[in-house]
């Protein structure tokens, strides 16, 4: 990992002790306070913020839009197809991140996001919509993999959790604000304007990305060639070092897939504006991300994620029992706290266990778990709900079950080398 004080020379190699989890969490008294607040980190954060605005601003309006197209029975596929494409993209994005570089992979995802914004306005059949959702998912299959590796390159190991918390905080400001913007546009303008606005955000993200310097060392970079897209299933899809964080993360993001799929309908059922849950949970996750990252640097990733799993269980139970707006939004607060605890810590844990040469593959493995968990949550919650309001609680309580299983796995199922 590049020394954060020398990001102008990204070809510098990483000190070998940066990947030692014990070195990554020494106390401030033992480790110099290296800064990661650099121009490159700032540009990446702002670009990532715009990227997340681009695809999140349309989320809460898509179920109603698909219903108008005659595809009410396919609501579960709105998220499932998106995450399926992202998951299928991860092995390729992970390999390319470690070969051609971080920035080309980041930019490719933003380009896909840009064109997807226009495709929604051109393909206005149910099949066309579902096809676009699949293509759109490729954007998050590439850009976040590259950005996470880039952050790991330019952040001191001793402040890895803190940096991931700040990066996640900035990324989540977009999903906190953008859904409300998307809904506002739909109220006053044709829905096509919302899709155009999504494309504009992606274009602005691309402009900022063009200013980033590549951090993969020159001696490790290769020019793109089609043969790089050949994936060895045994060696190039899953990074064995990070199986533990991947399994726990998969279980803990199933509730996120449930929320993305069911909350818009549940909010309307309770008389709450569709974007309010997403806004409240995202805002409540912002401050906790910074604190959770710093705490995990000091006391360990696994212990912090176990706390997050308990909070997530509580959140899904509250939402499942909700019969009023205040109960739903209370559940949103707890849900945001849980996400703010779990997400940056899981990424820092993954980087701790990975090595420099396979960092892209390791992060891709975690993202595969992310997409699988969200996709499973989306599909099964839609089937449980089945457009019957009486089934809402059971869909959310499924998230309680996966959170409980994750806690049990973290408590009893880890190997000694997994615990950092």
N, C-alpha and C positions, 0 to 999 in steps of 0.2 A: 504494500500500500504506500502510495506516495506520501512523503512528508508534507503535512498541510502547510507548512511555512514555505514550501517551494513548489507551489502548483504551477508556476510558470515553466517548470521543467518536468512535465509529466512522465518523461521517459526514465526518471530515476527509479530505482528498484526499491522494493519494500523491505524494511528490516525484518529479519526472520522472527523476532520475538513479538511482532505485532499480532500474530495469530495465536499466541499463547493466551488462553482465557484468563489465566491468573494475572498476566501483565495488563490485560485489557481492563481490569477492575481494581487496580491499586488505588489507594486513597490519595487525595490531593496532596497530602504531606509528602508522599513518596514519589509522585510523578509531576513534572513541570506542567503548568497550565498552558498547553499548546492551544492555540486558537484555530478554529475552523471557520470563522466568519470572514471568508474571503470573497473576492469578486466572483470567482467561479462557482462557489457554493451558492452565492446569492442569485446568480443568473439561473442556475439549475433549479433552485427553489421556485423562482418566479415563473419559469417556463413550465415546471410541473404543475404549479397552481393553475395556470391557464389550460393545460391539458386536461386536468381533472374537471375544471369548469365545463369544458367542451362536451364531455360525454355524460356528466352527471346532471346537467341542467335539463335534459330531456326525460330523465328516468320516470318522474312521477306522472307525467302526462302520457306515457306510452301505453299503459293498460287501457285507458279510455280511447286513445287513438286506434288501438288494435280492435277494440270493440266496435267502433264506428266502421272499420273496414270489414266487419263480419267475422272477426277471429276471436271472439270472446273465449272460446274453449281452449285457446292456445296461449293464455296469459303466462302460464308457467314457463313457456319457451322464450319469453322476452329476456329473462336473465339467463336461463339455461343455455340457449344458443350462444349468447355473448360469452359466457364463461367457458363453454366448450371450445370455441374458437381460440380463446386466450390460452386455455390449457394445452391445446394441440400445438400452439405456437411456441410454447415455452422451451421445449428441447432445442428448437432452431434458434430462438433468441439467445438462449444461454450459451450455445456453441459459438454463435457469431459474436457475442459480446466478448468472449475469450479469444477470438481470432482476428476479426476485422476491426474491432474496437467498440468502445461504449457509445460514442456519439452517433455513428451511422445507425445503430440499432434503435437508439432513442428517437432519431429523426424519422425513421421509417414508420414507427407507430404513430407519430404525429401526422404524417402525410395520410395514412389510412384514415385517421380520425377526421381530417379535413374533407376528404372526398366522401366519406360516409354521410356527413352533414347534408350534402347535396343529394345523395342517392335517395334519402328518405322522401324527398319531394318529387322524385321522378318515378319511383316504383311504388305504386299506391294500391297494390293488391295484397292479400294476406300472405301469399307465397313470397311476393317481392319484399314485404316488410321483414319476414323471417330470414330471408336471404341476407338482407342488409344487416340485421342484428348479428348474424354469424360473421360477416365481413368486418363489421365494426369491432367485434371482439378481438380481432387480430391486433388492434391498436394497443390494447392493454396487455396483449401477449408479448409485445416488444418493448414499448417505452418504459414501463416500470422496471423491467429486468435490467435494462441499461442504466437507468437512473440510480437504482439501488447499488449497482456495482460502482458507478461513478462516485457516489457519496462515500462508499467504503474506501475508495482510492484516495480521497482527499481529506479524510478525517483521522485524527490520532486514535489509536486503539483504546487508549485510556479514557476517551470521551465518546466512544462509539454509541452507547445507548442514548446518551444525551443528544448527540447529533441526529440519530434516527428519530428521536422524539420530536425535535424541532422540525426536521424535514417532514415528518408525518403531520405535524401540527399545521404547517403551511399548506400542505396538500389538501388537508381536510377543511380549510377555510373555504375552498372552492365548492365542495359538496354541501357545505353549510349554507352558502349564499345562492349558488346557481339554481337549485330546484325552484326556489321562490321566484327567481328571475324568469325561468322557463314558464312557470304557471302564470306570472304576470303578463308575459307576452301573449300567451294563449287567450287570456281573458279579453285583451284589447285588440289583438291582431290575428290574422290567420295563422294556423299552426306552422305553416311553411317558414314564417319569420323566425320561429324558435329554432328550427333546423339550420337556417342560414346563420343565425347568431352562434350556434354551436360550431359551425365551420370557421367563423371568424376567430373564435377563441383558439382553435387549433392552429390557424395561420399565424396568430401572434406568438403562440408557443414556438412554432418553427423559426420565426425570425430571431427569437432569443437563443434558440439552440445553435444557430449558425455562429454565435459568438463564443461557444464553448471550445476549450482546448482538449484534445484527446488525452486521456490519462493512461491508456494501455501502452506500456513501453514499446518503443519503435521496433526493438529486436523481436518482439512477440507478435507484432501485427502482420497480417497477411492480406493481400488484395482479395477482394471477393471473387469467388468462382463457384460455379454451380455445384461442384463436388462437395463443397462445404455443407450443402443441404442434405447430404446423405448422413443419416443418423444410425449409429450402431445402438440397437435397443438395449444391449447389455451394459454398455459403457457410457453412453452419451445422453441418457434421459434422466436418470436418477443419480444423485450424488449420495452414496451410502453414508458418508460422514454426518449428513443432516437429516437422517430418517426420523429421529426423535422429534425435533421441532416441526417437521412436516406433518407427522401423524397428529400431534397435539393441535397444530394450527388448523388442519382439516376439520377436526371435530369442533373447534371453537368458532369457525366461520360459517358452519351450517346455519346458525341463527341469523347471520347477516343475509344469507340467501332467502330465508323465510321473510325477514323484514322487507327486503327489496320487492318481493313478490306480493305479499299479502297486505302490508301496511297501507298502500293507497286505498284499497277497498275497505279495510277496517276503519281507516280514518273517516271516510265518507259515511260509513255505518254509524259512527259515533258523533257525526256532525263536526268533524275537525278538518280544517284545510289540509289538503293532501300532502303538502310539502312541510308541514309543521313538525311532524315526527322526525324527518330527516334533518331538518334545521336544528332542532333542539338537541338531538343526540350528537350531531357533529360539533355543535358549540360546546357541549358538556365534555367532549373528548379532548378539546384543544389544550386546556391547561394541564390536564392530567398526563398528557403525552410527554411533556417536558419533564415533569416530576418523576414519572415512572421510568423514563430512560435513565435519569441520574441515579435513581434508587437501584436499578438493576446493575448499573456499573459498579455500585458499591456492595450490594448484598447478593447478587446472583440472579440470573435470568429465570431459572426454574421457579424459584420461590415467588417471584413477582407474577409470573404467569398463573401460578396456582391461585393467587389472590384474585387475579382477573377472571378466572373461571368461576369462582364463587359469586362475584359480582354479576357476571353474565347470567348465571343460573337465576339469580334474584330478579334481574331485569326481565327475562322471558316469562318468569312466573307472574310478575306484576302485569305485564302486557296481556298475558293469557286471561287474567282475572278482571281486566279493565272493563268497566261498564260506563265510564264517563271520560270526558276529555282530560280532566286533571290526572286521572289514573294512567291514561295512555301516555301523557307527557312526562309523568313521573317515571314510568318505565323507560321512556326515551332518555331521560337523564342517566339512569343506571346503565342503560345500554351503551351510551356514549362513554361513560367512565370505564366500562369493561373494555370497549374497543381501544380506548386511549392507553390502557394498561397493557393489553395483549399485543397489539400490532407492532409498535416499535421494539418491544422486548423480544418478540419472536424473530424479527429481522436481525437484531443484534446477536441473538443466540446463534442464528444460522451462520453469520459471518464469523463468529468466534470459532465455530467448528470446521469452517472451510479453510482451504489453503489458497494462496494467491492465484495459482495457475487454474484452479477450478472454481473461482468465485462466481463466475457467471452461471455455471451449471448448478452450483449450490443454491443460488438465489432463484434460478428457474425451477428447481425442485420445490422450493417453498411456495412459489407462485402456482405450480401445478396443484399442490395441496389446496391452495387458496381457491382456485377455480373449481376444483372438484367439490370442495365443501360448499361453496356458494351454489354451484349447480345442483347438487343433491338437495340442499335446502329449498331451492326454488321449485324443483320438480315435485318433491314429496309434499311440500306445503300446499302447492296448487292442487294436488290430487286429494289431500285431506280436506281442504277448504271446499273444493268442488262447487264454487259459487253459492254455497249455502251458509248464511251468517251464523247458524248454530254451530258450525264446525270451526269457527275462528279460534276458540281456546285450544283445541287439540293441535292445531298447526303450530301455535307458539310454544306449547308445552313439549313438543318434539325437540325444540331448541334447549329446553331444560335438560332433557335426557342426554343430548350430545355433550352439553357442558359438564354434566356429572361424570360421564365416561372419560372426558378429557382430564378432569381432576384426578380420577382414580388412576389413569395411566401415568400422569405426572408424579403421583405419590408412590406408585408401586412398580411401574413398568419400565423405568429408565435404567440403562446401564451406567456404571460408574463414570465412564468417559463422556457420557452425554450431559452430566450435571455440571453446569457452569453458572 
